[in-house]
Amino acid sequence: MNRNQLRFTFSAGAVGLMLLAPGAVGDAHATLGGDVASIDVNSKRLAATHKLEALATGERHELQLPSGTLVREYVSPAGKVYAISWQGKRPPNLEELLGTYFPQLQGPGRRHSGHHRLDVSGEDLVVRSSGHNRAFSGRAWVPSLVPASVDVETVVEAGAGT
């Protein structure tokens, strides 16, 4: 194996760990496209501290998980979760967070930008994620669910580096 192949293998492995961290299973259960009622259920189920903030274009729910990870869920005036962001010492389980959108991470549009970054633009999904050594952050949104007046690049927070 040459040096470039080894570098790619390491990079792919690091991103794989970010996306499907086994230790993160059960850490976050919100699902893109879900309704606002699921946020309350998840908050109780996860023993998370739940903070609600009204926005001009809906709501932002912050769930502080016992692991220290902060998950923000953005809800449109129609009551749908259109975006999710996360920041913490370990990544959340993206299969849980993305729900039916998760398979798009495996398809075309997936791009590695360095050893610890992933940018995905799927059919109706955008994911920007980065992380290393106990510092993970990212955001995902469904363009078709984003309210027309929202600029997700500036509204949806994910922490430094994304």
Summary of the structure (lengths in Angstrom):
residues: 162
radius of gyration: 15.4
end to end distance: 31.4
largest distance: 53.5
contacts: 523
relative contact order: 0.19
helix: 30%
strand: 32%
